[in-house]
Amino acid sequence: MGNSITDFWINTVPEFFAGKSYIDRGIAGQTTPQMLIRFRQDVIDLKPKVVVILAGINDINGNTGPSTLEMIEDNFKSMAEIAQANNIHVVLSTVLPCDSIYVRPDLHPAERVVQLNVWIKKYSSDKGCGYIDYFSSLTDKKNGLKKEYTNDGIHPNKEGYSIMAPLADAAIKKALSK
């Protein structure tokens, strides 16, 4: 469940999904309030055993207006609570590193990404959610996405997804073993 980073994964690396019961529910440009609105139809109604949530950069970018970190966190909490209430294991992913956004050259989101990721890690631990730390494997010295893993500074390329894939698989496997 996510935004363009999730949405583009299936087209960039379709072999990651081949032979697995994974369903890609990413929609480019979406923010966490938009994801929350579609959470029932795109997650709950499908009755998965696990949901992996990767979101937040579009909120930080202001795609649907200004968002505080607390607003983003509240949306993560709501999605996690709804999933857990429906016996779905939750895995929360860190926001990918990003130090500049090509559509908003005035915005430098790295500090807010780091702050949100600290919260995601703590919330995951406190609430018994699975956790994927994509950030640490993909970040450069400026807390941006390493150039070899992206073509635009936000979205992973095939090499970036190849770093993310085993992390996602391991987190899903761990969640299924609970």
N, C-alpha and C positions, 0 to 999 in steps of 0.2 A: 504494500500500500504506500503510495507516495506521489511524487511529482515527476518532472521530466527525467530525473536521474533514474527512477524506476521505469518510467515509460520507455525510455530509449534502450534500456538494458536488453529487452527481448529482441529488438531489431539489430542491435550492435553485436550481441553474442547469443544468438538463438540456441546454440548448442548447450548453454547453461540450463535452459529449461527443458531440453529434449529428454524424454524418458522419465521426467519427474512430474509430480502432481502439483508443481508450482503454478500459480496463476498471477500474472503481472497486472496489477491494478494501479498503475501510475497514469497520471494525467498531467501533461506539460503545463507549467505555469501555476499549478494549484498551490494554495496555502493551506495551513492546517484547519482553518474554519471551513473551507470548502471540502476538505477531506472528511471532516467530522460529519458534514451534512450527508455525504454519500456512504458513510461507513456501514450503515445497516445493509444497504443493497449490495455493496461491493465486498463486504467481508462477512458480516453476521449471516446474511441469507444464504451464503455459499457453504456455511458450516465447516470451515477449515479447522484443522487441529491447531494450527499456528498462524499468527499474523506477524509479519515483519513490517515495521513502520519506519520509513525513511523520509523525513520532511524537515522543514524549517527554513531553508535558505530563501524561499520565495516570500515568506513572512518577513524575514530580515530585509529583503529587497523592497518590501512595501507593495507587492503586487496587488493586494486588495486594500491598500491604505496602510497607514502606520500601525505597527504592532509592537507592543512591549514584549520583553522576554516572558513576563508573567502571563500574558495573553497566549503566547505560543505554548508555554508549559501547561496552561489550563486545557488547551485542546489535546495535547498529548495525554494528559491525565484522563480526560473524558473518553478518548478512544481506547485507552488501556482498560479503564473500568468497564466500559461496555463490552469489550472482548472478554474480559475475565468473568463478567456476569453471565456470559454465554458459553463458559467452559472452553474458551479459546486461549491457548498460551500466547503470550505477548513477547515479542522481541523488539526492543527499541534500538535504533541505529543512530550513531553519531551523525551530525551534519557533516558533509564532506568539507575539507578545507577550502577556503575561498577568501582571497585578499582583494579581489576586484571583480566587478560585474560589468561585462561589456555593454549592457543596456543602461547601466547607471554608473558612468565613470566617476561621478562625484562620491559614490558610496564605497567605503572600505570596510567590509563586514567582518574581517578576521576576528576582532576582539569579541563581538557579539556571538559569533559562531563558537568560539572557545568557551564563553560563559554558558551558552545553551548546552554545549556538550558536557560541561561539568554537571549541570543539573540533570541531564539525561542519564548519566552514569549513576548518580546518587539515587535518583528516582527508581531506576531499574533495580538497584540493590535493595532499596527500602521496600519495594512492592513486589519483589520476587519475579520481576520480568527478566527475560533474557536480554542480552546486551551485545551489540556488535560495535567494536571500535574501528570503523573505517578510517577515521581521521588520522590516527597515529601512523598508519601504513602508507598514507597518501600525501602527507603534508611536507611542505618545503620549509625553509628557515623563516619565511615571512608568514607562515600559517596559510599559505595558498596551496592549491593543488599542484603537485609536481608536474612540470611541463611535459614529461614523458608519458603522463597518464591522462592528458587532456588536450583538446584542440582549441578550447575556448575559455579555460580557466574555471569553469563551473561543472561541466559534464565530463564524466569519464569517457575515455576512448576505449578501444578493445583491451589495451594493456591495463588501463585502470580497472575495468571490470574483471580482468583476470586476477587482480589483487583482491578485489572484493568477493569474488565467487567462493573461494574456500572458507572465508570468514562467515559468509551467509550460510553455507552448507553446514558448517560446524555448529553455528548457533541454532539452526533449525533442528538438527539432529539432537542437540542437547535438550532443547525444549520438548521434543517428542519423547525423550527418555524419562520425563518427569511423570 
